[in-house]
Each structure stands twice: as structure tokens, then as C-alpha cells.
Amino acid sequence: METRTPHEIVLVTGSSGLIGAQVADRLTADFRVAGLDRPGMPHPPPSVDNIPLDLTSEDSIANGLRLVRDRYGLHIAAVVHLAAYFDFSGTPSPQYKDVTVEGTRRLLRALHAGRFRVERFIFSSTMLVHAPCEPGQAITEEWPLDPRWPYPQSKVETEQVLEAERGSYPTAVLRIAGGYDDDCHSIPLAHQIERINERHITSKLFPGHMSHGQSFLHLTDLVEAIVRVVVRRAVLPPNAVMLLGEPEPLTYDELQHRFGRLLHDEEWDTVQIPKAMAKTGAWLQDTMPLAEDPFIKPWMIDFADDHYALDISRAEQWLNWRPEHSLMETLPKMVRALKRDPVAWYREHDLSLPADLETHP
């Protein structure tokens, strides 16, 4: 039975982030929401109660949860745990362990120590914990795990922590595809747009099978899925695991041609090059004293062939959810946002302005 009671409290970690702020704001329609994030971070929306909490500090977690107890009591409808460390460097960082893995352990132990009653602890994982598949296949929740770089490795470790430390708390692990929205807000897609927009030589080269691609998910659809997990928390299995993403990924070739037409009204033919050549080029770019740190790193080359198509039938059944947006339909909106205000778009995505835009204030 679904419950919607405005007196129930939901905690959202990482509430100042792009996803966390939207999740927190959306939940306020049906719940009281406390946003938990590091001191000094931008506050969540005004409808959300801001409670400072640093996952790397046991004292900070204890103090934050003490405020939760004093303001809302010990009964929590759901904890939506979004806070984590992430970067695209591909190198191990102690923050993966300190923030993502051990931060989750500290939070769970503090909730138990404080005798909080949590109806559902929801953890945001990634589809990248799974091994890639081949075109024509679809990854399920039982697909083999094969985290291939530090970010998904930290998520697998945290899923293990969740199982070991959850105690009596029912959990939901959401293995999420790459996020995007109408303005883009996807690091790999933004860099792909930049390369084609500026006609970089690298925009015409690719070191993998161009018929492969990876699932994405519009942030509006992701937020809706998380809200439905909270609403249906009482009827889900005690340890629910779900994949969330658009079932059919666009191939790299489809993305290239679509961006080429949208940005320059021309076909954007791409040449497949050997991985060894691509690694050499990426290494040279990475070591040369350039004004901008190049996005493509040598370690990424080995994963250029990775294909991620998802079987989302479990989320469809348990949540009555299916993505309402598609990446293909959203690409024109991303490009329109770029063309409407190129300077703002580049700055929003932390990209260096091209020479013809550098004189803008």
C-alpha cells in the first residue's frame, strides 16, 4: 500500500548537488525533507531543511543526526543517499574510500547508534558496476559485476558495506545510467559537443566500435524513479536492486552524426583508429602544457568499446516507471542551449571558451 503523509520525514544526502537538489525539492510535495550536505555547500531549495553533515567525520554525522532527531524524531520514512565522490581522472583517490565507502558505513552506523527507525535506505549506485554487454544483449540486475575503474569500484564496495551494515533497514540499490538534462549537464556529452562544435581533429576519430553505445537517463526521469521508490518503500522487497536507464542506447556513430547535423548542418563522418594510436595521442595531450586539461585520458581508450543496454523490466514492474524522455529527442535542446548563449553554456560545463568567445565578459 502506497503511503503519502506530509508529516513523514525523508533525509537526502548530497542535497546541494544537481540531482540531490531536484530530488529534495520534488519530495517536498509529499514529505518533510531534510537535506544533508557538507558545511559551506550551497543550500538546497528553500522548501528543504538544510542540515550540515560531512560524511568523512563521525562527529559531524552525529551532530547532524542529533539535529534530525530534535526536529523530526526517530522515525524516518527514507534516507536517499546520493552523496559520493566522483571524478574522471581514472586514478585511485582516497576520497572514494573516505567519502563514498566509509562515509556510507559511518552514516549507517550512526543511524543505528541513534536508534533511528528507517523504513528504506536508498543508495545511488551506477550501471557501470556491471560488465558491459554486446549489441543485442541487455544487462539485468543479475548480470556479472565488473567495475573497471575507481568510480564503479567504489560503488561495488559501498553496496557491500550496505549489505553488511544495514541491519534491520530495508534497502534499495539503484544502478543508474549516465544522467543528462535539457541543457546537457553530462560531462562526456558536453565534451563531445565541444569537440564537434569547434571542429577538433579528435571529433573525427574514435578508438572503438562505433556501433556500441551506453544508456543514459534524463534527470527528470531519474528524480521520478527515486520518488517512486520512496512512495513504494513499504511494498518493495527488503533488499531491492534496480537498473534505471533508457533501454536502447544511442551508438557513438548516431551521436556523432546527430551532433554534426545539429551544430553544423552536415554529416559528421568518424574514422575508427587503433587503440594504440589513440592512447599515444591521449598521452601526448595529457602531458603537454596545454591551457586546458584534456578530457580524454589514456585509460579511457580501453573502455571505448563498452556497450551498456539495460533491461529495466524490474523497475517497470516494481515502480510502474519507464523513462518519458529520450536522449535522441533531447539532443536538439542541448544544442539550442549552446547556441542561445555559448559563453554561459561553456562556463556552466567548465569548458574553456574558444578563441572567438574569449573576449566576452
N, C-alpha and C positions, 0 to 999 in steps of 0.2 A: 504494500500500500504506500503510495507516494505521500510525503508529508511536506506541507508548506506552512510553516508557522513563523510569523515575523519576529517572535521572541527568541528564536533559536540563534545561536552564535556560530559563525564559521570563521576560522583563522586562515589567512592567506599569507604564506611566506613569499618573500620577493615581490611584495605588493607595489613597489615603485617601478618595476620593470615593465616592458612593453606588454607582455602577456598578463603579468600579475595585476597591473592597474585595471585592465579591462575585465579580468575575471572578478576582481573585488567589486568593481562598480556594478557589474551585471548581477552579482549575487545580492546586492542591497535591495533589489526589488522584492525579495522574499525572506531575507535573513538579516540579522545584525552581523556586520563584518568588521573584524579587526585585522588590519594589515600589519604584518611583522616584517621589518626590514632594518638594515644596518643604520645606526645613528648617522645623521648627516645626509642620508639619501633623500631625493625629492619625495614629498609626501604623496600618498595615494589620493584618489579623488576625495573631495570634501565629505562625501557621504560615508566614508570609511574611517574608522577609528585608527589612528596611527600609533603603533606601539613599537619603540625601538627594540631591536633584538639582533644580536650578532651571533651567528651560528658557530663562530670559532671560539667563543667564550662561554664557559659553563655559567659564570656569574651573570653575564648579560642575558642568557637564556632564562636563568632562574628569575632574574628581576623582571623580564618581560612577561613571563608566565604568572608572576605574582600580580602584575597589573591586570592580566586577563582574569585571574581568579577574583580579584577585588571588584572588578567592574561587571563581570558576567557570571561568576560562579564556576563550578567544576564540570558542568555538563556541556560538551562541545559537539555540535552536530557533525562537523567535519573539519579536518585540517587539510587544506590544499597546499601541498608542499612544492613550491616552484623554485625556491632559491637554490642556486647551484653555481659552480664556476664553469666558465667556458671560454676557450679561445681557439683560433685557427692556426696556431703556430705548429701544432702537431708534436710538440715536445712535451715530455712529462713536466708537470708543475706541482709543487707541494700543495697548491691551493685546491687541486682536485680532491686530494685526500682530506685536507683540513676543512674545506667548506662543504663539499658535496657528500663525501662518505662519512667522515667523523662528525660533521655538523648534523647530519641526519641522526646518527647514533645519539649524540648529545641531546637533540630535541626529543627523541622518543623516550630516552631515559628520564629526562626532566618531566615530561608529561606523566610518566608512570610514578615518579617520585612525588609529584604534586597531587597524585590521586585524581587526575582528570579522567572523566569518562568520555571517551572519544568514539562516536558512532561509526566513523570511517576516516582512515588516514589515507589521503590520495597523493601519490607520488608521480611526478612527471619524469618519465624516462624517455627513451628515444628508440625509434625503429632500428637505429644503427647498432643496437646490441646484437642484432641477428646477422647471420651470414647473408651475403647478397644472393639473389636468385638469378635465373636465366629468363630471357623473354619467353612468355608463355606460361611461366610459373607465377605463383602468388605466395607470399610469405604469410604464414599463420603464426599464432602465438606459440605453437609447439615447434616452430622452425629452429634449427640449431643456432645456438648463440656463438658469435664470433666477433667480439668487439675488436676493431682493427686499429684504433688509435686512442690516445688517452681519454678523450671525452666519453665515448661509449664505454670504455673500460671502467671509468668512474661510475657510470650508471649501473653496470652489472654488479660492481662491488656494493653499491648502495642498495640495489634490490636484495642482495644477500643480507645486508645489515637489516633491512626492513623485515625480512622473514625471521631473522634471529631475535630482533628486539621488539617486535610488535606486540608480543604478549597476547592479551585478550582483544586488542584492537583489530577490527576488520580492516582490510586494506584494499586499495585499488591502484594497480600499476598501469599507467598509460604510456604506451610506447608510441611516441608521436613522430610524424613525418616532419620535414622541414617547413617551418612557418613562413608565411608571407601575408601582405595585405595590399590594398589598392595602390599605395604609394611605393610598394616593394617591401622594404624592411626585411629583406633576405640578403645576407652577406654574399653568398655565391651568385645569386641572380643579379644583384646590384653591380658586382664586378663584371659579370658577363655583359650587362647592358653598357657599362662604361667602355669595355674593350671595343664593342661594335660601334658605339656612338662616336668614339674617337678614331675608329679605323686602325686600331693597333694591329700589327702583324700577327700577334698572338690570337687575335679574334678569328683568324682564318685557319688555325691549326688546332688539332685535338689528338691526344695520345691514346685514345681508347676507341671502342666500338661506338660509332655514332648512333647505332640503333638501340643503345642502352640509355636508361634514364632513372630518375629517382622520384618517388612520391613526394608531393608537397601537400600543404593544408593551409587554407585561408584562416587567419587568426579568428575571424568571426565564427567559423565552424568549430574551431578548437575550443573557444570560450563556451559555446553552446554545449559541446560534449562534456566539458568539465562541470558545467552547471547541472546537466542531467545526471551525472554521477552523484553529485551532492543530493539532488532531489530524490534519486532512487537508491540512496545508500542502504536503506533497510532491506531491500529485496535482492541486492546483488550477492553473489557468492562471497564467503568470508575473505577469500584471497583472490580477488578478481584481477585478471590481466587482460588488457585490450590494446589492440593496434588501432591507431587513429590516423587516417590519411586519405587522400584521393586514390581510389583503387588502381586506376590506369595512369602511369606516369607518362609525361611527355618525354620523348627521346631528346638527346642532345642536339641531334640534327634538326628536329622540329623546332626546338627553341631557337637555334641559330637562324633558321630561315624566317621564323616569325619576327624575331627582333630586327633582322635585316630589312624586312618589308616595312615594319612599323617605324623604324628610325630613319631609313634612307630610301624607302620605296624601291628596293632592289633585292634580288635573291642574294643570300649570303652563303656561298659555297664554302665548305670547310674541308680541309685536307687532313686525313689521318696520318700521323707521323709516328715513327718508332719511339717507344718509351725511353730508350737510352738517349735519343736526341733531345726529347722533351726534358729529361732530367738534367742534361748538361745546360740547356738554355735556362731552366729554372734556377739551377745552381749559380750560373753567371749573374742572373738578375738579382739573386738573393745576396750575393757577395759584393756586387758593385756598389759604390757610394751614390745611390740614387736619392732623389729628393723624397720619393715615396717608397715605403717598404712594399715590395711586390706581393700581391695576394697569393699567386700560385707558388707553392713551395715544392721542393723536390719530392717530399714524402707523399704529396697528393697524387703524383703521377701513377703510382701503383694501384690507386683506387679508381682511376678514370673509367674502368670497365664495370664498376659495381652497378648492379641493377636492382632496384627496390620497387616491386609492385606488391601491393598489400591486399590480403583477404580481410575485409573489415566486417564479415558476417557476424562476428561475436558482438561488436559494438552496435550493429544494426539490431540484433536480437535483444540485447540487454538494455540498451538505451533508447531504442526506437530512433536512431540517429543515422544520418547519412549526410555527407558534405553537400551543401547547397551551392557552393561556389566551385569554380574550376580554375586552374592556373591558366589554361588557354584563354578563357573569357576575361581574365584579369590582366593579362599582359598589355592590352591596349591602354588600360587605365594607368599602369605603371609608366608607360612611355608618355602618356599625356601629362602626368605629373612632372616628369622630367622636362618636357618641352614648355610647360606652363611657367616654370621658374627653375631654370637649370642650376643657378647658384645655390638656391635653397635645397634642391634635391641632392646635389653633390655634398653639401655640408651635412645634411641630415644623415647621409650614408657614410660619412667620414672618408670621403674620396677627395683627392687633390683636384683642384679646379684645373681644367685645361687652359692653355695659354690665352685663348680668346675670351676667357671669362675671368682671368686673374685681376683685371682692373676693376671689377665690380666691388662695391663696398661690402 
